[in-house]
Amino acid sequence: IGTTLELITGHWAEAVKLELYSFTLRVIVVSKWSIWLIIPMLMAVIAGICQRKLKMERFSMPIPALYNMVAHALIALFFLFLLWLLCPLPLPLAMMPVLSTVASWLVALGIAHYPNY
Protein backbone atom coordinates (compact mmCIF):
# COMPACT_ATOMS: atom_id res chain seq x y z
CA ILE A 1 0.00 0.00 0.00
CA GLY A 2 2.94 2.35 0.65
CA THR A 3 4.15 2.11 -2.94
CA THR A 4 0.68 2.70 -4.37
CA LEU A 5 0.28 5.72 -2.10
CA GLU A 6 3.35 7.24 -3.78
CA LEU A 7 1.79 6.80 -7.20
CA ILE A 8 -1.33 8.82 -6.31
CA THR A 9 -0.29 12.41 -6.92
CA GLY A 10 -2.81 15.20 -6.87
CA HIS A 11 -5.72 12.92 -5.94
CA TRP A 12 -6.24 13.71 -2.29
CA ALA A 13 -9.52 11.81 -1.95
CA GLU A 14 -8.02 8.60 -3.36
CA ALA A 15 -5.04 8.89 -1.03
CA VAL A 16 -7.34 9.28 1.97
CA LYS A 17 -9.41 6.27 0.86
CA LEU A 18 -6.26 4.17 0.51
CA GLU A 19 -5.03 5.31 3.92
CA LEU A 20 -8.36 4.41 5.54
CA TYR A 21 -8.26 1.02 3.81
CA SER A 22 -4.76 0.44 5.20
CA PHE A 23 -5.87 1.49 8.69
CA THR A 24 -8.89 -0.83 8.51
CA LEU A 25 -6.73 -3.78 7.44
CA ARG A 26 -4.33 -3.19 10.29
CA VAL A 27 -7.12 -2.91 12.87
CA ILE A 28 -8.64 -6.16 11.58
CA VAL A 29 -5.28 -7.93 11.79
CA VAL A 30 -4.74 -6.75 15.35
CA SER A 31 -8.29 -7.74 16.35
CA LYS A 32 -7.82 -11.23 14.87
CA TRP A 33 -4.48 -11.63 16.63
CA SER A 34 -5.59 -10.01 19.90
CA ILE A 35 -6.06 -13.24 21.83
CA TRP A 36 -2.56 -14.41 20.85
CA LEU A 37 -1.10 -11.02 21.74
CA ILE A 38 -2.93 -10.73 25.09
CA ILE A 39 -2.08 -14.20 26.46
CA PRO A 40 1.68 -13.49 26.74
CA MET A 41 0.88 -10.14 28.37
CA LEU A 42 -1.25 -11.83 31.04
CA MET A 43 1.47 -14.41 31.61
CA ALA A 44 4.00 -11.58 31.97
CA VAL A 45 1.82 -9.87 34.59
CA ILE A 46 1.61 -13.11 36.57
CA ALA A 47 5.37 -13.69 36.22
CA GLY A 48 6.09 -10.12 37.34
CA ILE A 49 3.89 -10.50 40.41
CA CYS A 50 5.55 -13.80 41.32
CA GLN A 51 9.02 -12.32 40.82
CA ARG A 52 8.04 -9.34 42.98
CA LYS A 53 6.87 -11.69 45.77
CA LEU A 54 10.19 -13.55 45.55
CA LYS A 55 12.04 -10.25 45.83
CA MET A 56 10.03 -9.38 48.94
CA GLU A 57 10.77 -12.75 50.57
CA ARG A 58 14.50 -12.54 49.82
CA PHE A 59 14.67 -8.89 50.95
CA SER A 60 16.22 -7.81 47.67
CA MET A 61 15.49 -4.24 46.72
CA PRO A 62 13.72 -3.24 43.51
CA ILE A 63 15.74 -1.09 41.12
CA PRO A 64 13.85 2.17 40.44
CA ALA A 65 16.15 3.10 37.54
CA LEU A 66 15.29 -0.18 35.80
CA TYR A 67 11.59 0.46 36.40
CA ASN A 68 11.98 3.96 34.92
CA MET A 69 13.73 2.57 31.83
CA VAL A 70 11.03 -0.09 31.39
CA ALA A 71 8.24 2.48 31.71
CA HIS A 72 9.80 4.69 29.05
CA ALA A 73 10.39 1.72 26.73
CA LEU A 74 6.73 0.71 27.09
CA ILE A 75 5.65 4.25 26.23
CA ALA A 76 7.87 4.15 23.13
CA LEU A 77 6.44 0.75 22.08
CA PHE A 78 2.89 2.04 22.55
CA PHE A 79 3.53 5.01 20.30
CA LEU A 80 5.29 2.79 17.74
CA PHE A 81 2.13 0.68 17.68
CA LEU A 82 -0.02 3.81 17.21
CA LEU A 83 2.23 4.98 14.40
CA TRP A 84 1.96 1.56 12.77
CA LEU A 85 -1.84 1.80 12.94
CA LEU A 86 -2.16 5.37 11.69
CA CYS A 87 0.79 5.86 9.34
CA PRO A 88 1.96 3.72 6.42
CA LEU A 89 5.05 2.48 8.26
CA PRO A 90 6.75 -0.38 6.43
CA LEU A 91 6.64 -2.64 9.49
CA PRO A 92 5.97 -6.27 8.54
CA LEU A 93 3.11 -8.12 10.20
CA ALA A 94 5.51 -10.64 11.68
CA MET A 95 6.88 -7.88 13.89
CA MET A 96 3.63 -7.65 15.87
CA PRO A 97 4.22 -10.90 17.84
CA VAL A 98 7.84 -9.87 18.37
CA LEU A 99 6.82 -6.46 19.70
CA SER A 100 4.16 -8.09 21.88
CA THR A 101 6.77 -10.44 23.34
CA VAL A 102 9.15 -7.54 24.02
CA ALA A 103 6.32 -5.57 25.64
CA SER A 104 5.40 -8.59 27.78
CA TRP A 105 8.99 -8.94 28.95
CA LEU A 106 9.11 -5.23 29.78
CA VAL A 107 5.83 -5.45 31.72
CA ALA A 108 7.17 -8.36 33.79
CA LEU A 109 10.36 -6.41 34.55
CA GLY A 110 8.37 -3.30 35.41
CA ILE A 111 6.10 -5.11 37.84
CA ALA A 112 9.05 -6.87 39.49
CA HIS A 113 10.99 -3.63 40.00
CA TYR A 114 8.14 -1.27 40.90
CA PRO A 115 9.62 0.95 43.64
CA ASN A 116 8.30 0.73 47.20
CA TYR A 117 7.69 4.31 48.31
C-alpha positions as CSV (number, residue, x, y, z in Angstrom):
1,I,0.0,0.0,0.0
2,G,2.9,2.3,0.7
3,T,4.2,2.1,-2.9
4,T,0.7,2.7,-4.4
5,L,0.3,5.7,-2.1
6,E,3.3,7.2,-3.8
7,L,1.8,6.8,-7.2
8,I,-1.3,8.8,-6.3
9,T,-0.3,12.4,-6.9
10,G,-2.8,15.2,-6.9
11,H,-5.7,12.9,-5.9
12,W,-6.2,13.7,-2.3
13,A,-9.5,11.8,-1.9
14,E,-8.0,8.6,-3.4
15,A,-5.0,8.9,-1.0
16,V,-7.3,9.3,2.0
17,K,-9.4,6.3,0.9
18,L,-6.3,4.2,0.5
19,E,-5.0,5.3,3.9
20,L,-8.4,4.4,5.5
21,Y,-8.3,1.0,3.8
22,S,-4.8,0.4,5.2
23,F,-5.9,1.5,8.7
24,T,-8.9,-0.8,8.5
25,L,-6.7,-3.8,7.4
26,R,-4.3,-3.2,10.3
27,V,-7.1,-2.9,12.9
28,I,-8.6,-6.2,11.6
29,V,-5.3,-7.9,11.8
30,V,-4.7,-6.7,15.4
31,S,-8.3,-7.7,16.3
32,K,-7.8,-11.2,14.9
33,W,-4.5,-11.6,16.6
34,S,-5.6,-10.0,19.9
35,I,-6.1,-13.2,21.8
36,W,-2.6,-14.4,20.9
37,L,-1.1,-11.0,21.7
38,I,-2.9,-10.7,25.1
39,I,-2.1,-14.2,26.5
40,P,1.7,-13.5,26.7
41,M,0.9,-10.1,28.4
42,L,-1.3,-11.8,31.0
43,M,1.5,-14.4,31.6
44,A,4.0,-11.6,32.0
45,V,1.8,-9.9,34.6
46,I,1.6,-13.1,36.6
47,A,5.4,-13.7,36.2
48,G,6.1,-10.1,37.3
49,I,3.9,-10.5,40.4
50,C,5.5,-13.8,41.3
51,Q,9.0,-12.3,40.8
52,R,8.0,-9.3,43.0
53,K,6.9,-11.7,45.8
54,L,10.2,-13.5,45.6
55,K,12.0,-10.3,45.8
56,M,10.0,-9.4,48.9
57,E,10.8,-12.8,50.6
58,R,14.5,-12.5,49.8
59,F,14.7,-8.9,51.0
60,S,16.2,-7.8,47.7
61,M,15.5,-4.2,46.7
62,P,13.7,-3.2,43.5
63,I,15.7,-1.1,41.1
64,P,13.9,2.2,40.4
65,A,16.2,3.1,37.5
66,L,15.3,-0.2,35.8
67,Y,11.6,0.5,36.4
68,N,12.0,4.0,34.9
69,M,13.7,2.6,31.8
70,V,11.0,-0.1,31.4
71,A,8.2,2.5,31.7
72,H,9.8,4.7,29.0
73,A,10.4,1.7,26.7
74,L,6.7,0.7,27.1
75,I,5.6,4.2,26.2
76,A,7.9,4.2,23.1
77,L,6.4,0.8,22.1
78,F,2.9,2.0,22.6
79,F,3.5,5.0,20.3
80,L,5.3,2.8,17.7
81,F,2.1,0.7,17.7
82,L,0.0,3.8,17.2
83,L,2.2,5.0,14.4
84,W,2.0,1.6,12.8
85,L,-1.8,1.8,12.9
86,L,-2.2,5.4,11.7
87,C,0.8,5.9,9.3
88,P,2.0,3.7,6.4
89,L,5.1,2.5,8.3
90,P,6.7,-0.4,6.4
91,L,6.6,-2.6,9.5
92,P,6.0,-6.3,8.5
93,L,3.1,-8.1,10.2
94,A,5.5,-10.6,11.7
95,M,6.9,-7.9,13.9
96,M,3.6,-7.6,15.9
97,P,4.2,-10.9,17.8
98,V,7.8,-9.9,18.4
99,L,6.8,-6.5,19.7
100,S,4.2,-8.1,21.9
101,T,6.8,-10.4,23.3
102,V,9.1,-7.5,24.0
103,A,6.3,-5.6,25.6
104,S,5.4,-8.6,27.8
105,W,9.0,-8.9,29.0
106,L,9.1,-5.2,29.8
107,V,5.8,-5.5,31.7
108,A,7.2,-8.4,33.8
109,L,10.4,-6.4,34.5
110,G,8.4,-3.3,35.4
111,I,6.1,-5.1,37.8
112,A,9.0,-6.9,39.5
113,H,11.0,-3.6,40.0
114,Y,8.1,-1.3,40.9
115,P,9.6,0.9,43.6
116,N,8.3,0.7,47.2
117,Y,7.7,4.3,48.3
